[in-house]
Amino acid sequence: MTDFDPWISDRALIVYIDIKSPYAFVARDPTRALATQLGIDIDWRPLTLDIPSYLGSARTGAGGKVVESSRSSSQWDAVRYAYRDARRYAALAGHTLRGTTKIWDSSLAHIGLLWAKQQGDAVLDACLGRIYPPFWRRELDIEALEVIERELAAAGADVSGFRNYCEGEGRESHDAMQAAIFDAGIFGVPAYVLPSCLPAGDWFFGREHLPRVAWLLTGRDGRAPDVAFPCTADTP
């Protein structure tokens, strides 16, 4: 990968996501809706989080029983709250969000997104739509090469050479991208970068900032909005 800069894009909005992040999952639909409303294109970029480094790791077995864990009680509290919170908003959007059985390695799926991205916005959007919802229903193994290849093909991507890409250029590009993103100080998802609107090196973490993102992208007209969580239903 050449000339990658975490802060620069030819698009109005850069959005960093991780397939294994519940918060990035529930942010996808309102982020897409914002882009449609404003008539802008999004530069979707994968950020492969190292969750065990700050929330520990765990694995569950049959019936959801924890069979392996390195988490402290406070880390468990944070994880449980994150899933409960994300599940509330996923339900408002009509999505199912089930807790995962382990800390997934999402790098292969993200290499797949880089491959799809090379083939156009429509393919990338279709690929995200095929991978995100079933993963959170526990119906998709994002660590299986044949699964990612299948979903890419179903999304309209040409998968000729994809396996070699995963082992070579794709892996190298992914790893170099992750190093640059973390070195830049972008640590979580969803992350929003506005290349032409913010001082270099500034960004927003969390979909609650979408009203301000919209305000910045439309010329800062009127008073700056407070944070908010866009909802798709009237239920609390």
Secondary structure, 3 states (H helix, E strand, C coil): CCCCCCCCCCCCEEEEECCCCHHHHHHHHHHHHHHHHHCCCEEEEECCCCCHHHHCCEEECHHHCEEEECCCHHHHHHHHHHHHHHHHHHHHCCCCCCCCCCCCCCHHHHHHHHHHHCCCHHHHHHHHHHHHHHHHCCCCCCCCHHHHHHHHHHCCCCCCCHHHHHHCHHHHHHHHHHHHHHHCCCCCCCEEECCCCCCCCCCEECHHHHHHHHHHHCCCCCCCCCCCCCCCCCCC
